[in-house]
């Protein structure tokens, strides 16, 4: 502390008691007292003497920032609540309130007795009262008293601020604090879910009818009457209150969501009209007929199909959605759409005196297009815009990356189809049999190619993101519950609405086909419609091809994440994953015998990875998404051009499902034999080897892929699978690995393997001119058959090349001296 005063060039005096100050008081200087403890007698004496008192954190903070000491009419220990304006509600014990107010002042905060717009935080001891309701309506954070106590405990931490989200969110008043809920009219699954959410949000739940309940949450669409007379203290609210409170992260006002008994005189009237006791009069029959016709028209005008089962949401697949034979919208009745999603038409659609079949199909095309645009508008206005809105109560519901993943290019699709709908509307309003419908879709074909692939290709990811966020984020779950129940959604879930763009293009192609059938051959639009249908097919083909490429790239990313140390150059736009094969190493290369090895065959290379012996930690992305740790360890990424022969090892008693690769690295003069045993029966060995040879042949531009396969006896290459899965074999491998670790740990030689290898290569090259010894000749005889397979001379079988050498890491010791 004294060093700090010296650095900022401030005169200071160290005193043990207040009495020492009396002789030093001077009118020329302002005296500021730095007190270590704001609770001892020295502080009390200074406070009573109206002296300016600050704490050490204030001095340290000002010296760090180069700022003057802040002026405060009260003792200021730290600045962790500087610029915060607090208001209190629900405190009955005066001593507790005085204690909290004092601590806030010591941390630089300001107190207001009455709540107003300048208040930044409300400290509440209960969830009732006018201040609480105003704070909820203004979105002001409502905090527990523990927030102040915990902030005071951290008073000596430099640069600490009590208002940061990570610290503040721990002490926010949960939406259902002091609430005891019961539920009526919900299914068992929904009720269980809501009970779990109640506990997560700080509340409790009890069975229906318990007198201790404060709220009864009712499913208003099912419950027509309450089974008992509620007490005056019990709030009977709609389910929207429950989900709304979770979404805004604060208890919503009950008065806006009170449940009222259904009063439907229209329903009673229609029921009496349909009663069997109704007299048989022509007037009543006519009224009944009109009522049924009206009900029928209302049903036909609904743009949404009947709500699907809950299980249907998870059974949606886009594998066949782009098939031209599908008719996803053929069974849907179209017409007017909800007013909140529609634009007023320029003119009412005229009805020709004699409606031709061509006009009927064109009208249906316009109606379906208008309905589709309104659905897209609903997705944007009801879901995307509120989620992207700034200043949401309780903070953002979803991260920007999650919103982008869910909605993708929906706004771009909406813009394109709005233009198509407007052009179709003009055509229908000014209808003429010779007017071209096909020109409209040809006009926007390039825009369709740009906007649809990004959404359709990532629809599954969008769907998975919705399901994951709904499970992990209660506020998003509540947001969906509220908005999906609105009439604009037609009782459809967000996933069911988002699948419409996937279905739309095949539906348009079918309607254009139907329109072409009802178009005369001499009509110029006949050939234009054929071109328009062809352009739509090209768009769908492009989508399918783009989707295939996207899925291939996603598979490569999965490999990169799964394999620890995987080279970055594996990621390439022209590369795709062909096959994954689980094997066991049968030799000493590329790793120890018995190691579990995974081969990833790509169209131009082979990634070799082994199973990790020890998996530590998990990967966390910047957006907080946790990915499981890599289960494999990278060994080598081998171009397929290095594979000279593929050996199909014959089946014997001691050798099952084995194969080998004869590899020739470009930097070496020797061949390396890699032998494996396939452990999975899903892919037959014969199919795997043919697949591998075909891609090797494509890489080296050869047509004779069959010539790359060579059938060999296991004895020729000393390959066997005997006792690979025995307990003794596993124990032997474990002892061998432990021995290697112990040897490395107690090794006094710190020379890196790479340096040793370089030295050996140098010594080998220095004696290259001599004649081979008997041992060299023996090595040549053993490898004569292997060398002949590759068609290249091989003087000897050398040690495994550098790209298969495993690196051993040594621990360097260092000593740090603290002075």
N, C-alpha and C positions, 0 to 999 in steps of 0.2 A: 504493500500500500504506500509506504514512504517513497519507494522507487517511482511509483506512478506520479506522486505529487512533484517529485524532482523533475520528471520528464515534461510535465505540463507547466513547469515554472510557477507553481503556486506556493505561497508561504504557508507553512503548517507548523503546528505545535502539538506535541504529544503530552497529554495530561492524564493523570490517574484519577482525578476527582474534579468536580465542578468548582471547588474552592480555589483551585489554582488559576482559574480563568479571571477571577475578580481583579487581579493585579495586571492583567494583560489587555483588558478591555480598552479599545481606542476608537474614537469616532471616525478616524481616517479610514478604517477598514470595515468591511462587512464580515461578520464572523459566521462561519458555517461549521456545524458540528457533525462529524462523521462518527456515528455510534454503531457498534457491532451488534448490540442486542437491543431491540425495541421493547423489551419487557422488564428490564432491570430498573433499579432506582435512579441511576444516572439519567436514563432517558426520561423518566417521569419528572425529574427536577428540571431538565431542559425544556420539556414540553410545557410545564407550568410557568416557566420563565419566558415563554413565547419566543424561544430561540429557533433559529432555522436549523433543522436536523435532517440529515440524509444518511443513507446506508452505503456501505462499501460498493454494492453493485452499481449504484448510480455513478460513482466516481470512475469505476472501471469502464463502464459503458461510454461515458463522455470522453474519457481519454482515448479509447479505441477509435471513436468516430471523430475526434478532434472538435467536439462541440462544447459550448459552455455548460455549466451546471444548470439544470432546469430550476426555475423558480416555482415554489409551491408554498402556499400558506399553511400547509399541514406537513407533518413529518413524512418524508418520502424515502422508503427503504430501497425500492427497485422500481423499474418502469415496465413490468410485465403486463400491466393493465392500462398503460398510457393510451389516451384517446378513446377509451371505452366508456360508454354511458350506461349505467345499470339502474334497473328499477326492481323493487321487491314486492312480492304478493304472497299472501297465505301464511305469514309468520305471526304466531300468537304470543310467543315468548319474546319479551323485549330484550332480554339479555343476549339471546342468540342473534337477534337482528343487529344489536349494537356491535357485537363481536364481528359479524360479517361486514358491516359498513366500515368499521375501523380497518380491517384487513384490505378492503378495496381501496381505501384512501392511501394506505401505506404502499400499495402497488401502483399508484398513479391514476386510479379510476375515479369517475365522477358518479355521484348518486343523484337520482331524480325521484322525488316523491310521487309525482303524477306521471302516468305513462303518456308519451307523445311520440311523434315521428323521429325525434332525435335519439331516442333510446336505442342502443345497439343490442342489448341483451336483457331479457327478463329472467330474474332468479325467482323460481316458483317453488313453494312448499306444498302446493295443491294444484289440481287441474280445474279449478272453478274460479268464478269471479270475472268481473268486467275486464280487468287488465289482461287476464289470460286469453279471453276471447278476442280482444283487440290485437294482441301479439300474434295470435294465430292468423287473423285476417290480414295483417301486414307482413306476415312471413318472418317476424322477428324471432331469432333463436331463443328458445326457452330452456333454461339451465337449472340443474339441481344445485343445492347449496354446496355439495361436495366439490364442485368446480372451483369455488373460491378457496376452500381449504387445501386442495391439492396444488393449486397455483402458488399458494403461500409456502407450501413445502418445497417448492422448486425456486424459491425467491433468490437463491444465490447463484443460479445458473445464468451465465452470461448469454445475452441475445435470446432469452426465452420469452415467448409471447403467449399469453393465455388464450388468445383469440384464434390461433392456428387451428385448422380443421381437424388434424389428427388428434390433438389434445382435447379440443372442445367437444368433438363428437362423442367422446367417452362419457360425457356428463350431461348430454341433452335429455330432456324429459321425454320418455317414450310416449307414443300416441295413446296407449291404453293404461297408463299409470293410474292407479286408484279405481280402475274399472273392473267389474265382474260381469262377464258376458254369458249369455245363453243363446241358443240358435234354434230356429223353427222353420221348417219347410225345406231343408236342404237334404241332399242325399248323404248317405253315410260317409262316402269319400270326401264330398265337399265339406261336411261338418268336421271331419277329422283334420282336414287341411286348415280350416279356419280356426280350429282350436289350437293347432300348432302355431299358427301365425299370431294368435292372441298372446301366447306365452312369449314368443319372440319379441313382441312389441310392448312388453312390460305389464300385460294384463293377466287376469285369471278367468277361468270359465267354470260354470257349474251346470248341473242338469236343469232342464226346463222346469219352471215353477218354483225354483228355490228362492226364498225370500231375500237372500243376501245379494241377489243379482241387481246390478245397477242398470244394465241394458239388455234388451231382448232384440236380437237381430233377426229380421223376418225376410224370407224370400217372397216379395210382394206379388210375383207372378203366379205363385202356387197357393199361398195362404189367402183364403178369402175371409176367414173369421178366426179370432183368437180362441184357443181352447179354455181360457180362463179370463177373469176380469183383472187387468193389471192394476197394481197399486199406483198411487200418485207419484211415488218416488222412482218408479221404473220408467226408463226411457224405452219406448217401443219404436225402433228405427228400421229403415230399409237397409238392405245390404250395401247400398251405395255409400252410406255413412262409414261402414266398416272399411271398405276398400279405399275410400277417399281419405280417411285418416292415415292409412298406411302410405298412400301415395304422397301426401303433403308432409309426412313425418311429424304430424301433430294432430291432436284430437280435434276433429271437426265439430262445429256447432250442431247440436241435435235438432234444433227447431226447423232446420231446412230439410231434414230427412225423416220426419216423423211418419210413422205408418198410419194410414187411414183405411178403414174398411172399404172394400170395393162397392161403388154405387153405380150400377150400370142399368139405367132404365131402358136404354135402347136394347140391351140384351134381353131384358124381361119382355119387352114388346115383341121382339122377334121370336122368342120362345112361345109366347101366347099365340102368335100367328101360326106357328108350326104344330100347335097342339092338336091331338087327334080329336078333341072335343069341339074343334072349331066348326061352326055351321057351314054347310056347303053353299055358299053364296058366290055368285060370279065376281062381285066386287072384291071379296076377300081373296078369291083365287087369283085375281089380277094383281092385287097388292102382294100376295105371296110370290107370284111369278116375278114381279119387279124387284122384290127383296132378294130373291135368289140370283136374279140377273146382276144386281148390284154387287152382291158378294162374289159372284163369278168374275165380274170385271175387276174388282179389287184384287182378286187372286191373280188374274192374268197380268195386271199391271205391275206386280211385284217383280223387280229385276233380279231377285235372288232366289236360288233354288231352295228346297226344304233343307233345314239344318241337318248335317250329317252326324253320324254317331261319333262319339269322342275318339273311338279307335280309328276312325277313318283318317284323322289328321296324321297319324303316325304310319299309315299304310300308303300315303301318297308317294309316288315315285315318278321321276321324269324320264325313266328309261324309254317308255313308249309314248310319251306325251306329244312328241313331235312327229308321230306317225300320221300320215295324211288320212289314214282310214279311221282315226278316232273322231268321235263326234261329241266333244265334251259339252257343247252348248246346244245341241240339237233338241234336247228334251226340256230346255228352259224357256219359260214364257217371258217375253220381253214387253216392255212398254214404258210408262213413265217411271221416273226414278225419284228417290227422296228429294224434296225441294232444296235441302241444304247442300246437295251435291250437284245440282243442275244449273245450267245457264238458260236463261230465257231464250227460246228460239226466235229467230228473226221474223218468221212468218209461220202460221199454222200450216201443217202439211196438207196440200190440196188432194182431194180424192177425185180422180177422173171419173167421168160418167160411166165408162166401161173399163173396169180394172183388168189389165192384161196380166198374164202370169209373170211376165218380165218385170212389170211394175211391182207386183207383190213381192218378188224376191229382192228387188232393189230396196223396197221399203223395209223388209226384214233386215237387210244388210245395214241400212241406216239405223234402225232401232237397236240392233245389237251393238253397233259401233257407239251410239250415244250412251247406251247402258254401260259399256266397257269404259268409256271415258269417265263416267260418273263414279264407277268403282275405283278407278285410279285416283280420282279427286278425293274420294273418301279416305283412301290409304294415306294420301299426302296430308290432307287437312286434319284428319282425326288422329293420326298416329305420328307421322314424320315431323310435321311442324311443331306440335307440342313438345316432342322429345328434343328437338334442336333449339327450342326457345331458351334464351338466356334468363338468368335470374329466377330459376325454378325454386320453389319452396323446398327446403331441405337439400338443395344442391342438385346437380344434374342426375337424372334417373339412369341414363346410360352414357358410356364414354363415346366420344365422336367416332372412334373406329368401329364400335359395335353398331352404331346407327348406320354408318356407311355400309357395313357388311349386310345388314338386314334389308335396307331399301335399295341399295345399288343405284341403278340407272332408271328407277321408276319415274322421276321427274322428266327425264329425257323422253321416255316412252309416252308419257302423258302429253308432252308438247307435240310429238309427231301425230298421235291419234286425235288430238284436238283439231289439228289442221285437216286431217282426213275426214273427221266428222263434219266440220264446217263445209267442206267441199261436197260431201254427200248430201248435206242438207240443202245447199243451193241447187243441186241436181234434182232432188226430189221436189222442191218447191216449184222449180221451173221445168217440170218433167216433159221429156220428149223421147219417143221410142228410139230415135237415132243418136241420142246423147250417149257419150262414152263413160261407162263406169270403170273400165279397165285402165283408162288414162290416169285416174286418180291414184291408183295403187302403183302404177309405173312411175309416177311423179315422185313418190316418197319411198321407193324401193331402197335407194342408197341410205336413207335415214334409218330405215328398218334394220339394215345390215349393221349399222353403227351402234344402235341402241339395244337391240335384243340379246346378242351374244353375251355381253357382260353380266346381264341379269340371269338369263337362263342357265348359263354355265355355273353360276355360283348360287343357284337356288337352294340346293341341298345345304350348303354352308349357311345360307340365310336362315333356313328352317332350323338347323342345329343351334345357331346362335340364339334364336328366339326361345327355344326349349331350354337351353342352358341358362340364359339370363332370367327366365321366368322361375327356374328352380333356385338360382343363387341370389337373386335380387328381389326381395319382397315388394319394393316400391314399383318395380316394373310389372310384377305379377298383379299388383293392385291396379296399375294403370291399364293393363289389358282387360281386367275384369270390368272396369268402369266403362271403357270405350266400346268393348265388344258387345255390351248389353244395350247400347244405344240403337235406335231404330235405323240409323244410317247404315249400320253394318248388316242389317237383315239377319241378325243372330248368327253371323259368320265369324269365325276366329280370324286373327291376322294372318295365320298361315294359309287358311282357306282362301282369303282374299288375294294373297300374294301369288297364289298358283295361277290366277287368271291370265297374267301375261304369258305364262308357259303354254296355256291352252289356246290363246287367241289366234295365232297365225294359222294353225290347222283348221280352225273353225272358219276363218275368212276364206281360205282356199276352197273349202267345201261349198260355201255360199256362192263363190264366183263360178265354180263348176256348175252349180244348179242354175245360175244366171245364164251361163253359156248355152245350156240345154234349151232354155226358153228364148234364145236370141236367134232370129232368122239368119240364114246363111248370107243373105245379101246385106245384112246390117254391118256397117263398118266396125261396130264394137265387137263382133265375133272374133276377129283376129286379135284385136287389142286385149280381149279377155284371156285368150290363150297365152299371150305374152305376159299378162299380169300374173296368171297362175304359174307360169314358168318362173317368173321372177320371185314369187313367194316360195316356190320349191327350192330355188337357189339360196334364198335367205335361210330356209330351214336346213338345207344341206350345209351351208356355211356355219350355222349354229352347231350342228352335230359335229362337224370337223373341228371347230374351235373348242367345243366341249371336250372332245377326245384329247386334244392337245393340252387343255387345261388340266384334265385329270392326270395326264402323263406327267406334267410338271409337278403337280401336287404329290404324286407318288415319289418323285425324286426328292422333294423336300422332306417327305416322311423318312426316306433313307438317310438323308443328311442329319436329321434330328435323332435317329435311332442309333447311328454309328458315331461313336466318340472319335474325334480326330479325322473325320471324313474330309478329304480335300475339297476346297471350294470350287476347283475347276470341274467337279462332277456336274455342277449346274450348267446346263447348256440348252439353248433353245431347240437344237436339232436332236437332242438325246431323249430317249424314252426307256422306261423300265419294261423289260420283256418277261422275266421270270425270277422268282426267288426260290432257292433250294437250300434246305437244311442238311448239313453233312457232318461227318467226323473225319478229322485228319488221320490218315493211316501211315504217314511217314514223319520225318523230322521237319519237313517243309510243307506249307509255309509257317507252321507252328508245331508244337510238340505233338507227338502221337497221342490220340485220344481226346484232343481238344475239340470242342464243338465249333464248327466253322459254318458261317452263312455266306453263300455265294449269291450276289445280285448280278444277274445278267442284263446288261443294257444292249442297245442295238450296235454299239461300237466298242464297248469295254466291259470288264468284269471286275466288280468290287468284291474284295475278299476281306471278311471281318470275322473275328472270333468272339465268343461269348466272354463278357467281362467277368472277372473273378470276384470283383467287389464293386458294387454300385453305390455311389455316394451322392447325396443331395439331389435336388430337382432344379429344373430350369424355369425361371420366372421371367416372363416377357415384361417390357415396360408398362403394359396395360394391366398387369396383375394376373395374367392368365398362366396358370401353372402347367408345365408340361412334364411328363414322367421322365426320369433320368435315362440317359442312353444305356441300352442293355448290351451293346456290341462295341468292340474295340477295332478300329481300322488297322488292317495289315498292309494291304496294297491295292492300288487301283491300276489294273492291267489292261492295256489296249488289246483288243482281240487279235490284232496282227502279230502279237508275240506268241500266240498259241500255234505251234507247228503241227502237232498231232493230238487227236483225242483218242484215248485208249479205252476200249470197252473190255473190261476184265471179265473173263469167263466165270460162270458160277461154279463153285466147288464146295466141298464140305467146310473148308476153312476160309472161304471168301464169298461173301454175299453182297450183292448190290453195290459193287465197287467200280470205280472208273479212275482214270488218271489223265493228266494234261502234261504234255511235253512242251516246255516253255523255253524260249530263247530270247533273253533280254538283249536289247541293242548295244548296251555298254559292256556286255560280257562275251567271252569266247566259248562258253560252255553251255550245255543244256541243263535244265532243272526239271526234275520229275515231281509233280504234285499229285498225290493220290488221296482219294476221298471215298467214303462210304455214305451213300444216301440213307437218311434216317426216316424219311416220310414215304408212304406208299401212295400218296395222292397223285404224284406224277411218276409214271413208269420211267425207268432208267433209259429205255430205248428212245422214248419221246424226248426226254431231256437232252440226250446226246445229239439227236438229229437237229433239235432246235439250236443247240450251241454251235454245231458245225455249219448250219445254214447262215447264221449271223457272222461267223468267222469268214466264211466264203464271200459274203456280201462286203465285208470290210476290206478284204484283200483283192476284191474284184475277180473272183473265180466262180465259174458255173458248176464245177464238179465238187459239190459239198460232200458227197458220199466218200470221196477219196481221202477225206480228212480223218475218217474213222478207221481205226485199226484194232482188230480183235486180238487179244493177247492172253496168254496163260498167266495166272498170278505168280507162279514160281519164277517166271522169266524176270520179273521186276521186283521180286521179293515183297509182294503185296498180299496181306492177309487180314481178315477181320476177326480172327479167332480171339475169344476172351475179351472183346472190346467192352462188353457190358458187365463183365464179372466183377465181383467185389474186390478180388485180389488185384485185378488190373487197375481199378479206380484207386485203390490204396497205394499201389505202386506209383501211379502218376502223381498223387498227392505228396508222397514222400519225395519224389524227384523235384517237384516245384518248391517244397520247403527247403530241400537241400540247396537249391540254387539261390534262394533268398538268403539263407544263412551264409553261404559262401560270399555273396556280394556284400552282406552286412559286415563280415569280419575280414574282408579283403583289404590289405595294406597298399595295394597297387591302385593308384588313382588315374592311371593312364586311360584315356577314353578308348573305347573299342574302335572308333573310327581311326584314331591315330595308329593303333596296333594293326588294323587292316591295311592302312596305307604303307606301313613299314614292311609288312609281309609281301605286299604286291611289289614293292621296290626290290626286295631281296629276290623275289621270284623272277623278275625281269632281268636281274643281273646275271643269273645262271641259265638264261634261256638257251644258250648255244650248245650246251652239253648234250650228250646222247642220253636217252631215257634209261633209267635204272630198271631193275627187275620189277620193283613195285609199280613203276609207271606203266610198264608193259602189262602188268596184271590189271591195272585200272583200265587200260585200253581194251583189253579182251572182255572185261565185264560190261563195258558200255558200247561194244561194237554194234549190237543190235539196236540200241537206242539211237545212236548216231545215224545209223542207216535209215531209220524212220524219218528223221528230219531232213535227210538228204544233204547234210553238211558234215565236214570232218570235225571230230572232237578229240583233242589230245588226252584229256582226262576229265574226270568228274570233280570239279572244284567245290569249295565250300559254297553255301547258299549266297547268292549275290546280295549286294548292299541293300536293295530295296526290300528284301525279306528279312534282313537282320533286325532283331528287336533291340531297342535301346534300353540300356540299364542306367538308371538315374542314381547318382551317388549324392549323399548329403554332405555338403561342405559345412564345416563348423566355423562359426564366427563368434567373437566375444565383443559385447558392447559395454563400454564403461560409462557409467553415469557420474557426472562430477557435480 
